[in-house]
Amino acid sequence: MKKNLKTLKINSIRPSSIIEANYHKKLAKLVKITQTDINALIKDYTEAKSNPYYVNLIADRFRESIDKWGDRFLHEANEIATGFTDESLNMVDRRLSRDFKNADLTIKFQMTEKMQAKIQSKIAENVGLIRSIPSKYLEEVQGAVMRCIERGNDLKTLTEILEYRFGVASRRAKNIAKDQANKATVAFNRQRQLDVGIKKGIWVHSGLGKDKRQSHVKAGRDKLVFDLEKGAYIDGEYILPGELVNCHCTWRAYLGDF
């Protein structure tokens, strides 16, 4: 009996928690090292108060640190972003290959021009996000230090401010890892399916998260079939499952036209 391709199950592909965790670990390590360097500057700040030029000394040190850490994050950003992108694509390929095999379909993925463009775009996007961490963090810390000097705040107050700023930088690193793990999976999964001739997807609502978008819940409940090239038209725009911030939805490949 010939199988009906529409009923063959090509599973939805979700981001790898392992890849996300590894990415976050690398970013968190860079942020932590930066914090250590900042703490050394704060020690200099407390010891330099007897020097009438200590404000200028601290300001100069911060400028040096911003340049130093900007260079380091840039150097490591390329390696981290490339590794993360490769791992994400390999994960998508493994899962898609498994599902095609289970569906009695033999597919060999090729490195198309469009996929190569997706890879380079994702690397560049992540390099930019990684580089944004130290520049924003150090500039905010520098501002906090200078304000404390002007107001004569004690070390305890300054330490509390810096701990808060460090927390902001740490959360940003975590959010970048989570968001990019999701977006890379969406981008590579979509392109691989388009490259082998799959044109449509069936929306799958994740059920994850506290604040659920009701339009996404409905799309999942209705098993909305959408064009993989354009996306699904929801809430006045064309989007892909998992593309929006904090969206954990995904899709199954629709094989009716395959």
C-alpha positions as CSV (number, residue, x, y, z in Angstrom):
1,M,0.0,0.0,0.0
2,K,1.4,3.4,-1.0
3,K,1.9,5.8,1.9
4,N,0.1,9.1,1.9
5,L,2.9,11.7,2.1
6,K,0.7,14.1,3.9
7,T,0.6,11.8,6.9
8,L,4.3,11.2,7.1
9,K,5.6,12.7,10.3
10,I,8.5,15.2,9.9
11,N,8.9,16.4,13.5
12,S,9.1,20.0,14.5
13,I,12.7,21.0,15.4
14,R,13.3,22.9,18.6
15,P,16.5,24.6,19.7
16,S,19.1,22.5,21.4
17,S,19.4,23.3,25.1
18,I,22.9,22.0,25.1
19,I,24.0,24.3,22.3
20,E,22.3,27.2,24.0
21,A,24.0,26.4,27.4
22,N,27.4,26.1,25.8
23,Y,27.0,29.5,24.0
24,H,25.8,31.1,27.2
25,K,28.7,29.6,29.2
26,K,31.3,31.2,26.8
27,L,29.6,34.6,27.0
28,A,29.3,34.4,30.7
29,K,33.0,33.6,31.0
30,L,33.9,36.7,29.1
31,V,31.6,38.9,31.2
32,K,33.0,37.5,34.4
33,I,36.6,38.2,33.3
34,T,35.6,41.7,32.5
35,Q,34.0,42.1,36.0
36,T,37.3,41.0,37.5
37,D,39.2,43.6,35.6
38,I,36.6,46.2,36.7
39,N,37.1,45.2,40.4
40,A,40.8,45.8,40.0
41,L,40.0,49.3,38.7
42,I,37.8,49.9,41.7
43,K,40.6,49.0,44.0
44,D,42.8,51.5,42.2
45,Y,40.0,54.0,42.7
46,T,40.0,53.6,46.5
47,E,43.8,53.7,46.7
48,A,44.2,56.8,44.5
49,K,42.0,59.1,46.4
50,S,45.1,60.8,48.0
51,N,46.2,61.7,44.5
52,P,44.7,65.0,43.3
53,Y,44.6,63.7,39.8
54,Y,42.9,60.4,40.6
55,V,39.7,61.3,38.7
56,N,41.7,61.7,35.5
57,L,43.7,58.5,36.3
58,I,40.5,56.4,36.7
59,A,39.0,57.9,33.6
60,D,42.1,57.0,31.6
61,R,42.1,53.5,32.9
62,F,38.4,53.0,32.0
63,R,39.1,54.2,28.5
64,E,41.9,51.8,28.2
65,S,39.7,49.0,29.5
66,I,37.0,49.7,27.0
67,D,39.5,49.5,24.2
68,K,41.1,46.4,25.6
69,W,37.9,44.5,26.2
70,G,36.4,45.6,22.9
71,D,39.4,44.1,21.1
72,R,39.1,40.9,23.2
73,F,35.4,40.5,22.6
74,L,35.9,41.1,18.9
75,H,38.6,38.4,18.7
76,E,36.6,35.9,20.6
77,A,33.3,36.8,19.1
78,N,34.3,35.5,15.7
79,E,35.3,32.1,17.1
80,I,32.3,31.8,19.4
81,A,29.8,32.9,16.7
82,T,31.3,30.5,14.1
83,G,31.3,27.6,16.5
84,F,27.7,28.3,17.6
85,T,26.5,28.6,14.0
86,D,28.2,25.3,12.9
87,E,26.7,23.5,15.9
88,S,23.2,24.8,15.2
89,L,23.3,23.8,11.5
90,N,24.7,20.3,12.3
91,M,21.9,19.8,14.9
92,V,19.3,20.8,12.3
93,D,20.8,18.5,9.7
94,R,20.9,15.5,12.1
95,R,17.3,15.9,13.2
96,L,16.0,16.5,9.7
97,S,18.0,13.5,8.3
98,R,16.6,11.3,11.0
99,D,13.0,12.3,10.3
100,F,13.4,11.9,6.6
101,K,14.8,8.5,7.1
102,N,11.9,7.5,9.4
103,A,9.6,8.7,6.6
104,D,11.4,6.4,4.1
105,L,12.8,9.4,2.2
106,T,16.5,9.7,1.4
107,I,17.7,13.3,1.4
108,K,21.3,14.5,0.9
109,F,21.7,18.1,2.0
110,Q,23.8,20.4,-0.2
111,M,25.5,23.7,0.7
112,T,23.4,26.0,-1.5
113,E,24.1,29.7,-2.0
114,K,21.1,30.6,0.0
115,M,22.2,28.4,2.9
116,Q,25.7,29.9,2.8
117,A,24.2,33.4,2.9
118,K,22.1,32.4,6.0
119,I,25.3,31.1,7.7
120,Q,27.3,34.2,7.1
121,S,24.4,36.4,8.1
122,K,23.9,34.5,11.4
123,I,27.7,34.7,12.2
124,A,27.7,38.4,11.5
125,E,24.6,39.0,13.6
126,N,26.1,37.1,16.6
127,V,29.5,38.8,16.3
128,G,27.6,42.2,16.6
129,L,25.6,41.0,19.6
130,I,28.7,39.7,21.4
131,R,30.6,42.9,20.8
132,S,27.7,45.0,22.1
133,I,28.1,43.4,25.6
134,P,31.4,45.0,26.7
135,S,30.9,48.4,25.1
136,K,27.5,48.9,26.8
137,Y,28.6,47.4,30.1
138,L,31.9,49.3,30.4
139,E,30.4,52.6,29.4
140,E,27.6,52.3,32.0
141,V,30.1,51.2,34.6
142,Q,32.4,54.2,33.8
143,G,29.5,56.5,34.1
144,A,28.5,55.0,37.5
145,V,32.1,55.3,38.8
146,M,32.5,58.9,37.7
147,R,29.2,59.9,39.3
148,C,30.2,58.2,42.6
149,I,33.5,60.1,42.5
150,E,31.7,63.4,42.0
151,R,29.2,62.7,44.8
152,G,31.7,61.3,47.2
153,N,30.0,58.0,47.5
154,D,31.7,55.3,49.5
155,L,33.0,52.0,48.2
156,K,30.0,50.0,49.4
157,T,27.6,52.2,47.3
158,L,29.9,51.9,44.3
159,T,30.1,48.1,44.7
160,E,26.4,47.7,44.8
161,I,26.0,49.8,41.7
162,L,28.6,47.7,39.9
163,E,27.0,44.4,41.0
164,Y,23.7,45.6,39.5
165,R,25.4,46.5,36.2
166,F,27.2,43.1,36.2
167,G,23.8,41.5,36.6
168,V,22.4,43.4,33.7
169,A,25.4,42.3,31.5
170,S,25.0,38.7,32.6
171,R,21.3,38.7,31.8
172,R,22.0,40.2,28.4
173,A,24.5,37.4,27.7
174,K,21.9,34.8,28.7
175,N,19.2,36.4,26.6
176,I,21.5,36.5,23.6
177,A,22.2,32.8,23.9
178,K,18.6,31.9,24.2
179,D,17.3,34.2,21.5
180,Q,20.0,33.2,19.0
181,A,19.7,29.5,19.6
182,N,16.0,29.8,18.7
183,K,16.6,32.1,15.7
184,A,19.4,30.0,14.2
185,T,17.3,26.8,14.5
186,V,14.4,28.6,12.7
187,A,16.6,30.0,9.9
188,F,18.5,26.8,9.2
189,N,15.6,24.5,9.4
190,R,13.5,26.7,7.1
191,Q,16.3,27.0,4.5
192,R,17.1,23.3,4.5
193,Q,13.5,22.4,3.9
194,L,13.1,25.0,1.1
195,D,16.3,23.7,-0.5
196,V,15.0,20.1,-0.7
197,G,11.6,21.3,-2.1
198,I,9.4,21.5,0.9
199,K,7.3,24.6,0.5
200,K,4.9,24.6,3.4
201,G,4.8,24.1,7.2
202,I,2.2,23.3,9.8
203,W,2.2,25.6,12.8
204,V,2.9,23.9,16.1
205,H,2.3,25.9,19.3
206,S,4.8,25.1,22.0
207,G,2.7,25.7,25.1
208,L,5.9,27.1,26.8
209,G,6.2,30.4,28.6
210,K,3.8,32.3,30.8
211,D,2.6,34.9,28.4
212,K,1.2,33.0,25.4
213,R,0.2,34.9,22.3
214,Q,-3.4,33.8,21.7
215,S,-3.0,34.2,17.9
216,H,-0.2,31.6,18.1
217,V,-2.3,29.3,20.3
218,K,-5.0,29.5,17.6
219,A,-2.6,28.8,14.8
220,G,-1.4,25.7,16.5
221,R,-4.9,24.5,17.4
222,D,-6.0,25.1,13.8
223,K,-2.9,23.4,12.4
224,L,-2.3,26.4,10.3
225,V,-0.6,25.6,7.0
226,F,1.7,28.4,5.8
227,D,4.2,29.2,3.1
228,L,7.7,28.6,4.3
229,E,9.1,31.3,2.0
230,K,6.7,34.0,3.2
231,G,5.8,32.8,6.7
232,A,2.3,32.8,8.3
233,Y,0.2,35.9,8.3
234,I,-0.5,36.5,11.9
235,D,-1.4,39.7,13.7
236,G,-0.9,41.8,10.6
237,E,2.6,40.5,9.6
238,Y,4.2,37.5,8.0
239,I,6.2,35.6,10.6
240,L,7.8,32.2,11.1
241,P,7.2,30.1,14.3
242,G,9.9,30.9,16.9
243,E,10.9,34.1,15.1
244,L,9.5,36.6,17.5
245,V,11.1,37.3,20.9
246,N,10.0,34.7,23.5
247,C,8.1,32.7,20.9
248,H,8.8,29.0,21.3
249,C,6.5,27.8,18.5
250,T,7.8,25.7,15.7
251,W,6.4,23.8,12.7
252,R,6.2,20.4,11.1
253,A,7.0,20.1,7.4
254,Y,3.9,19.7,5.2
255,L,4.6,17.1,2.6
256,G,1.4,17.3,0.7
257,D,3.1,19.1,-2.2
258,F,6.5,17.4,-1.8
